[in-house]
Amino acid sequence: MRPDTVASLCRLHGQERADALEWNYHRFDHERYRSTDPVSFVWSFDTEEDQELAAWVAAGLAYGRVAAIRSALGDLHQRWDGSPTRFLREASRQEQEQALKGFFYRWTRPGPLLGYLRAYDHLRQTHFIPDLLQEFSAAGPGGYRKGVQEMVARLKACGEEPPGHLLPDPAGTSACKRLAMWLRWMVREDRIDPGLWSDSLRPSKCWVPLDTHMFRIAKRLRLTRRKQPDAEAARRITCAFARICPSDPLRYDFCITRMGMGV
């Protein structure tokens, strides 16, 4: 019997579970599964500069159903005429505001979204962001969270319109799922994650993008006893995966969530 469901994983332990996770990793590490995740938007661009901005905005809007997220990203793609980098660097502020006028996705509105994009593009023009993350990182799984905390502080201090809910605070108790997912896309490299920074940063210091869906699965797999999907739960689940794959604790994140969806 193939271990292709979360229920089957729950019945396995030790090396048998590790082998089952590896089998499922290869099962889902394929281009055809990108469409089940906002990461598909990142792959639609040709240049690394555009892919980097696409990852930042796709992660920021990654709440809700994937189909709705992709629809919102498609709307943005038309508004910035195919290139987010050119849009942010060549269009005037007034032109940018006009282009985003009327955009909305759930509780995201044009002003905070433009501030979120402009702040990130300003930071990446003044810093090599992987160096910033590395400089402020801590040891062990999830070590880049401190670096992301420093990055977020600089983004919020850049003078742009506050991005609000688009930019959670890693210094708090939130699992910061969307920031963790963005980092996974940027650091890991396979057929799902583009790994634009894979030459500079190590997957071993990322942390699990924890939402209620992943939290339910992790509880079933007894990876945590936490009652809430908070930062501590994300840390414990990341450490549990690190015992299976120390160099890449997030290796099984995508396949496990797809198994939970019944994809």
Secondary structure, DSSP 4 states (H G I P E B T S, - for coil): ----SHHHHHT--HHHHHHHHHHHHHHH-SGGGGGGSTHHHHTT-SSHHHHHHHHHHHHHT--S-HHHHHHHHHHHHHHTTT-HHHHHHHS-HHHHHHHHTT--BTTB-HHHHHHHHHHHHHHHHHS-HHHHHHHT--SSTTTHHHHHHHHHHHHHTSSSPP-GGGS--TTSSB--HHHHHHHHHHH--SSS---TTTTTS-GGG------HHHHHHHHHTTS---SS-BHHHHHHHHHHHHHH-TT-GGGGHHHHHHHHHT-
